[in-house]
Amino acid sequence: MSDVPYDFVIIGSGPAGQKAAIQASKKGCRVALIERDRQVGGSCVYRGTIPSKTLRENALQLARASQCQQAVTVQVEQHAPMNHLMSRLQQVLDSHDHLIADQLGRNGITCIHGRATFKNPHEVAVTRVDGTSDTLTGKHVVIATGSRPRSPDDIPVDHEYILDSDSVLSMCYLPESMLVLGSGVIACEYASIFALLGVNVTMVDRFASPLGFLDPDLSARFQDSFEAFGGRFVGNAKVSDIYWDGACEVVARMDNGLQLSAEKALFALGRMANVDSLGLAAAGLEVNQYGILDADENCQTKVPHIYAVGDVIGAPALASSSMDQGRRAVRHALGLPPGAPAHTIPSGIYTIPEIASVGLTELQARKEYGSVKVAKVDFAEVARGQIAGIQDGLLKMVSDPEGKYLLGCQIVGEGATELIHLAQMALVSQQPVDIFVENIFNFPTLAEAYRIGALAVIAQRGAANDESSLAAVV
Ligand SMILES: Cc1cc2nc3c(=O)[nH]c(=O)nc-3n(C[C@H](O)[C@H](O)[C@H](O)COP(=O)(O)OP(=O)(O)OC[C@H]3O[C@@H](n4cnc5c(N)ncnc54)[C@H](O)[C@@H]3O)c2cc1C
């Protein structure tokens, strides 16, 4: 039994738990951070964001090198070892590990490795790998235990032939072909990365198009690019049976009679909160019908001194939003102003090409405001797009019916996840669309697309309610 009561006992060292711990220690609190893995950082660092983005960056660098065909010939070897394709990963992980450990150390946070389970609402037992156990008492407790890939009983994920998003990067070699089941964010990110690396990728989903929750202009552009570098999308099909044939292939049968096979399959159909081993009942908590914890906008659960942050409370389930939730929860617990909750959370999807969105889509804006003004700018019209060979991009600006204020922005194309923050800043500070015209941006930049889009919105001001004037700029 630990005789030191902590101000905060934080369970989980992913982005949510880390930022909660740092915020608490910055306010002079005694903080214990419990992590069951050997290293701190969470899924984000070891199984999600960082590894997938490292592979993506390497795939893009290879693709860019092969664009300079007159100077060099670059081709990814069939069956190239994955560790060669992820060559910089260990370096990235080491520097991340160093950075996080250093931050936690500098802030005097006590890091304890073991599995946490509630004994009662203020006491958390930590069981180490050697079986020994301690009990920590916390004035406040923050649950930041994250999520893991969903694995339904009828999908025999064996991590060798049928993989999930945790095991996909432990493949030894680049396969010749891959089936990707699902077409959400993680499925599309991996499908497009492997397709760019030359793998024969077939993505299957019960919906008609990939990333179906997006503005249709964006998902159509993504599908075009994916298919342009060899990927195939099969929509309106649900897998009814999938198995490894024991020799060389994974075979998947669809409910519409179609049969597909490939060397490997990746199952990426959602994630589940890590709550099973927490002993929630002892804390006076339970999960809701979606298997996640309920929490209010300050991440407070129904037990007032227990907060839940990050993937464990569900959407948007991003590293970016998880960090903010950690900070917000601690500030609320300490009676400090947490700041207004962010209503304009940008989403970044690291497919190839990238996709990003903030605010309302055209469809949502039309439902809410009626006849909105829309501008679509093709990256091919932007000098930087031509120079950098980024021509399959599109920036879409959605403004109110008067064409005065931005309501939302969606972008597909390399650079989208960075570019979107300009729209985000205009949205949160409620700037008129004119700000993109009356200010000078560097040239040549992809950000020039905002200026072109704003000009197109302004041009529509005189033609209110004329639906035909909402046409694309190009
Ligand atoms: C393939 C992939 C790509 C992604 N790409 C992006 C991206 O590009 N951008 C983005 O913003 N987000 C991305 N995400 C999402 C992002 O990784 C998560 O939203 C984020 O990691 C959630 O942070 P968290 O702190 O809630 O949980 P996690 O990062 O999952 O950390 C939770 C930690 O809690 C620990 N834990 C669990 N139970 C216990 C217990 N009982 N006791 C002690 N410790 C415990 C776990 O070991 C883990 O270390 C991606 C996810 C995946 C899977």
The ligand as a Gaussian input file, in Angstrom:
#p B3LYP/6-31G(d) Opt

LIG

0 1
 C       -3.136000       3.255000     -37.178000
 C       -3.557000       4.488000     -36.433000
 C       -3.268000       5.734000     -36.955000
 C       -3.639000       6.892000     -36.271000
 N       -3.326000       8.096000     -36.810000
 C       -3.668000       9.234000     -36.149000
 C       -3.318000      10.500000     -36.668000
 O       -2.708000      10.598000     -37.726000
 N       -3.659000      11.620000     -35.971000
 C       -4.331000      11.540000     -34.773000
 O       -4.608000      12.603000     -34.160000
 N       -4.680000      10.338000     -34.247000
 C       -4.364000       9.192000     -34.911000
 N       -4.696000       7.973000     -34.388000
 C       -5.483000       7.942000     -33.136000
 C       -4.580000       8.115000     -31.915000
 O       -3.535000       7.184000     -31.931000
 C       -5.416000       7.926000     -30.663000
 O       -6.538000       8.772000     -30.728000
 C       -4.617000       8.266000     -29.419000
 O       -3.515000       7.400000     -29.296000
 C       -5.493000       8.154000     -28.174000
 O       -4.733000       8.527000     -27.074000
 P       -5.064000       7.963000     -25.622000
 O       -4.114000       8.660000     -24.709000
 O       -6.504000       8.064000     -25.373000
 O       -4.763000       6.407000     -25.692000
 P       -3.535000       5.511000     -26.131000
 O       -2.572000       6.208000     -27.010000
 O       -4.166000       4.260000     -26.648000
 O       -2.803000       5.209000     -24.769000
 C       -3.450000       4.492000     -23.736000
 C       -2.396000       3.873000     -22.842000
 O       -3.050000       3.302000     -21.703000
 C       -2.401000       2.097000     -21.371000
 N       -3.332000       1.268000     -20.572000
 C       -4.498000       0.707000     -20.988000
 N       -5.091000       0.061000     -19.967000
 C       -4.283000       0.193000     -18.901000
 C       -4.354000      -0.257000     -17.554000
 N       -5.387000      -0.970000     -17.091000
 N       -3.326000       0.059000     -16.720000
 C       -2.271000       0.797000     -17.158000
 N       -2.151000       1.244000     -18.422000
 C       -3.160000       0.954000     -19.273000
 C       -2.058000       1.485000     -22.720000
 O       -0.994000       0.546000     -22.591000
 C       -1.639000       2.725000     -23.509000
 O       -0.257000       2.958000     -23.427000
 C       -4.331000       6.793000     -35.035000
 C       -4.625000       5.527000     -34.502000
 C       -4.240000       4.395000     -35.193000
 C       -4.578000       3.053000     -34.583000

